[in-house]
Amino acid sequence: MSKEPVAVVGIGQTKHVAARRDVSIAGLVREAAQRALDDAESTWADIDAVVIGKAPDFFEGVMMPELYLADALGAVGKPMLRVHTAGSVGGSTALVAANLVAARVHGTVLTLAFEKQSESNAMWGLSLPIPFQQPLLAGAGGFFAPHVRAYMRRSGAPDTIGSLVAYKDRRNALKNPYAHLHEHDITLEKVQASPMLWDPIRYSETCPSSDGACAMILTDRAGAARSPRPPAWMLGGAMRSEPTLFAGKDAVSPQAGKDCAADVYRQAGISDPRRDIDAVEMYVPFSWYEPMWLENLGFAAEGEGWKLTESGVTELDGDLPVNMSGGVLSTNPIGASGMIRFAEAALQVRGQAGEHQVDGARRVLGHAYGGGSQFFSMWLVGARPPES
């Protein structure tokens, strides 16, 4: 039996900020969920199940929050599933929800991911000891900075590339009312003059710590026919993982990322992603990951990704816009960051992205990664349903 086509008919986000002290976690998730329902012109009665995701529980100190959030999400008496795959969780949560629809287990599913980083200290929560190594790293940046250095050595990229990405994404964020960072006085010089945190990663080339939530309503063909607005159709989706450390692991371009992208492209009938995909919402918590992921996802040959960035290809008006919303560099409620990438991709093909809309976007990739570059989740959405 063929899979049921999956459509995104509702999308909702909170305004992402450093601290939402006006609401509890329940209030935060309810806000995003209600906005998604409103966008779909649906009610809680239309939802068959809820799939929720977030980063590690110790970030807020609330264990198994999905149990206490069932009421806020209209899930009392309905199936509710929790997903966790580190930083990629927002993406994998959406994929689990999509698979429930594709398998005809449920007709309409609300999927949501969130983080309230103000109630935690993710920086030190992510300062984990690595076996057989001196405990010198602090935060995720300390873990990833050596991988960036390795990429620079391998590719010969000039040290200005990271600041170009940050400058682009922060300017894009000014066009997105939900983005956390709105730096109206941003200049390339200010980015390049910001303090060095983890060589070669500067302060302005890193993601913020955000409170926020994102929700989507996913439904089947019948539900899409009732949608008041054009849906986004899932053309392909996949998850892949690999260990944090193993002999031969390529931390610059992980095999799991390549395999995940290849599976998505196969499902969607994409033979040349550079030609066939119009834009990308990519998980870039540190600016250098834009050129690195451009190569990993097959948009550029090995060692060539930084040239796309430098030449303006990834600008909002470029040939392959990347992170039109401002990306993770401008908004980072960790548990939700991956789902925001997926949701922003869907907004693009629905023509609902507002000031950061890419003209003529018909196929857009949403991408998330997590852990030690070990968990990957991606989907490709389009303006037309997949061919049956």
N, C-alpha and C positions, 0 to 999 in steps of 0.2 A: 504494500500500500504506500502511495506517495505521501510525503509530508504535507501537513496543512500550511499554506502560506501564512506568514506572521506579519502583522501590520502594527506600526506605532501610531496610535490615534490620539494620545494625550501625553503632554510633557509639562512638568512643573519643577521649578527650582525656587529655593529661598534666595534672598539676597545674601551673598556670602561675605562674612565680616570676621574680624579677629575674635569677637566675643558676642554671642547672642545671649545677654544676661536677662532679656525680657521673657524668655521661654525656656521650659525644660526640654529634655531630649524628645519627650512625647509631643510637645508643642511644635518643636522644630520639624519633626517628620510629618506631622499632621498638615503643616503649612504647605509643604511640597506636594504631598499626596492630594490635598484638596485642589491645588492649582492644576495638577494633572487631570483630575476628574473634571474640573471646570473646562479645561481645554478640549476634552473629549465630549463635553456636554453629557456626562454620565453621573451616576450616583453610586454610593457604596453598594447598593443592591445589585448593580450590574457586575460587580467584581466577584469572580469565582474563587480566587485564591490570591495570596500575597507572598511574594518572595523578597526577603530583606537581606541586605549585606552591610557590613561595616568592617573596619580594621580591628586589630586585637582589642579584646574587652578591657585590658588593663589601661588602655589609653584614657578611658573615662572612669574606670574603677566600678563599672556596673556589669556584673556577670550575666550573660544570657539576656541582654536587654530586650530581645525579641519577645520574650514572655510578657514583660511589662508594657510593651508597645502594641500588643495585639488590639487592645481596645481603641487606642488612638488611630490605628490603621484600619478600623472596620473589619478586623479579622476574627472577632469572637464567633466561634462556630464554623469558621472557614479554615481550610488548610493554610498553614503558614510555614514557610521554609526559610532557614537561615543559611547563608553562603559565606564562606571566608577563604580568600586566596591572597592575603596580604594586600599590597597596594593595588593589585589588579582587581580587587573584589567587586568594585562597582561594575566593571565590565562583565565578569563572570556571573554576577547576580542577574544581570539583564539576560545573559545567555541561558541560564537555568530557567528563567521565566519564559523565554522564547521557546525553549524546547518543550515545555509543558503544553504550550499552545500548538506547536508543530506536531506533537505526538497525539493531539486531540484529547489530552487528559483534562484540560480546562479550556473553555472558550475565550475567557477574558481574564487577564492576570494583571494585578498592580505590582510593579517592582519598584523598590526604593532602596537607596543607600544614603548613609549619613555619617557625619563625624562632628563631635563637639570638642574640638581640640583645646578650647579654653579651659576645659575641665580636666586637662591632662598635661603632661609634658612629653610630647612625642620625641623631642630632641634627645632627651636622656633615656626615654623608653627604647629608642633605637640605637643606643650606644652599647651594643652587645659585644661581649668578648668573642674573638675569632680563635678557634683552636690553633695552638702552636704559633701564636703570634703575640707580640707585645700589645697590650691594651692601649693603643694610641689613638684610635679613631673616636670621633664624637659625632653622633647623628648619622643620618643616611649619607650626607655629603662626604663625610670622612671615609665611608665605605666605597663610594662611587668615584671619588676624585682620582685614585690611581688608574681606574678604567679609562677615564677621560684622558689622562696623560698617555696611556698606552695607545689610545686612538690617535692622539696628536702625533706620536712617534711613527705609527704605522702609515698614516695618511699624509703626513707632511703639512697638516693644516696650520695656518698662521694662528697666533694666539688671540686674534681679534674676533674670531667666529662666534665665540660664546656671547660676547657683548652685542653683536649684531642680532642674534636670536632674541636676547632679553629685550633689547630696544624695540624690536618688531612686536613681540608679544604684549609688552606693556602698552604700546600704542594701540594695538587691537583691543585690549581690555577697555580702553576709553570708549569704545563703541558698544560695549556690552554692559547694560545696567545691572546685571547680576554679579559681575566680577568683583572680587574682593579689593584688589589694588587698582585705584584710579590715580595714577601719578601724572597729573596734568602738566607738570613742568619737566617731564622726563626728556633727557637728551642722551645721545650716544656718549658724550663726554662724561656725563654724570655716572652712567653705568660703568664706564672704564675707570673712573676715579673712585668707585666704591671699594670698601676694604676687602682684602683677600681673606676668605674664610678657610677654604681648603684648596690649596694651590692645585689647579689653576682656576678654581671656582670662586668668583667674587660674590659679595653680598647681594648685589642687584641681579645676579645670575641664578638666584635660588628661589624656590617657591616659598610663599608665606604659610603660616599656620592659620587655618580658617575653620569657622563654624558654618555648617551648611548641610543641605539635603537636596537630593534630586530624585524625582519619581517619573515613571512612565507607565502608560496603559498600553498593554500589548493584547492584540485580539486576532481572531481568525478572519477568514474571508467574509463571513456573514456580518461580523462586527464591523469590519472595514466598510462594508456597503452602507452601514448606518451612520458612518462618521460624518460630522458636519463640515469637516475640512479634509483636504487631500492627506492621506496617510503616507508615512514612510514605510517602504517594504523591505524586510530583511532578505538580502540576496545571498548571504553567506555568513556563517559565524563559527568560531572555533576557539578552543582553549588548549594550551599546551603547558607542560611544566618540565623542569629538570632540577637536579640537586643544586644546592648552593655552591658546593665545592666538589669537584671530581677531577681526576687526571684528564687533561686535555680540554677542559672547559674553556670556551672562548668568551671571556667576560665582555669583550668589546662588541661582539656580534653573536649573541647566544643562539645555539641551534634551535632551541624551543621557539624562539621568536620567528626564525625563518620558516620552521615547519608550520607554525600557526598561520602565518600569512599565506603560505602556499596552499593550505587547506581552504582558507576563505576564498582565495582567488579561483581555486578549482570549482568550488561550489557555485560561484557567481559567473563562471565562464570568462574570467579575466586572464588574458594571455600576456598583456603588457600593461602593468599597473600604472606606469608613467603616462601612458596614452589614454587608458580606459577609465581612470579614476580622476575625478574633478578636484577634490580637496581632501584634506586629512585633518582629523582632530586626534592628535598624537600625545601620548603621556610623556611630557618633558618636564620633570621636576627641577632639573638642572640644565641650563641652556644648551650645553654641549650635546645633550642627547638628541637634539633635532637632527644634526648631520649623521649621528651614529645610527639612529632608527631609520633614516631615509635609506641607508644602505641595507640594514637588516630586513626591511620590508620590501626590498626590491625596486625602490624608486631610483636608485643610483648604484653604479658599480662600486665595488669595494674601494675605499679611499677617495671616492668622488663626491660623497654627500655634502661635504663642506662647501664645495663649489656651487651647488644649488643655492645654498644659503647666501653665500657671498654675492652671487649674481642677481639676487632679488627674486628668484623663482618662487620662494616660499612666502613672499609678501602677500598681503591681502589681495592686491591686484596683480599678483604674479601668475605664472603658468600653472603652478601647483601650490595653492595657498595652504599653509600649515598653521593650525591653532588660531583660527579666525576669531575665536571667542576670547583670546588672551591666554588660553591654556592653563596648565597646572602652575606655570610660572606666575600667574596672576590670581589664581584661586585654588586652594588646596585643602578642602575638608577630606582627609586621606581616604576614608571609606567610600566617599561619594565621587572622588576625582575621576575614576574610571567610567562611572555611569554618566558623568557630565560629558565626557568625550563622546560616548555613544549617543546621548541625547542631543548634543550639539550637531552631530552628524545628521541625525534625523531632522532637526530643525532646518538644516540647510536644504535637504531635498524636499522638504515641505514648503520651502520659501518663507519660513517664519523666523529667520535669524536677525531680522531688523537691520541695524546699521552695519553689522558685520556679515551680512548676506553676500555670498558669492553668486554673481549673475550666472544663470544657466547651470547651477550645480545639480546634476542628475544622479551621480553615484559618489558617495562620500564614505571614507573609511573612518571608523572609530577604533581606537587602540588603547590598551592599558597594559602596564606591566607592574610586577610587584616582587617583594622579597629581594634576594640578592640577584636581580635580573634573572629570575627563575620561573616566575608565573606570568603567562601571557594570555590575554583574551582580546579578541577583535571581532568586529562585525562590519559588513559592508551593507549599506542601505541605499535604496534607490527610489526614484519617483514612480516607477512602474513595478507591478508585481513580477515575481520571477516567472519565467516561462514554465508552464506545467508539462 
